[in-house]
Amino acid sequence: MAVGGGGGKMKEAPEWTTVHVANIPLETHRNELEQAFQHVGPIKKCFVVKGKPDAKTTIGFVTFAMGVDANAAVDLKDVKLGENQLRMKLAPNTKLKNDKPARVKKEHTVVDEDEEGAEVKTEEGEEDEEEKKKQ
């Protein structure tokens, strides 16, 4: 996807190419995880995180050569290793973390009481009129 830049130049939007895979059986080797996803597209890197001693499953990461393949992997249904149904989601590319979309800040309504006991509603971050006058 192209993104407008300064000076009329267009640059490519960053692609996230790594898939976070959950619910992997503890005894799974990197090669087994890679085989489960190799039909999607070229894989650059694949690894399984060593599980905790009391855990029944672990996680792994599959990095594809292209973002479109990572998205296709996330959309797969019924991917299993052993008896475990795998769960996939895109993992943020830490090298591109400054280029990721900004999060939308949620506004919250704060209900408070004024000096006379009446309820006063304000948006979080806003000051009521009396506080502005005091400053």
Secondary structure, 3 states (H helix, E strand, C coil): CEEECHHHCEEECCCCCEEEEEEEECCCCHHHHHHHHCCCCCEEEEEECCCCCCCCEEEEEEEECCHHHHHHHHCCCCCEECCEECEEEEECCHHHHHHCCCCCCCCCEEEEECCCCCEEEEECCCCCHHHHHHC
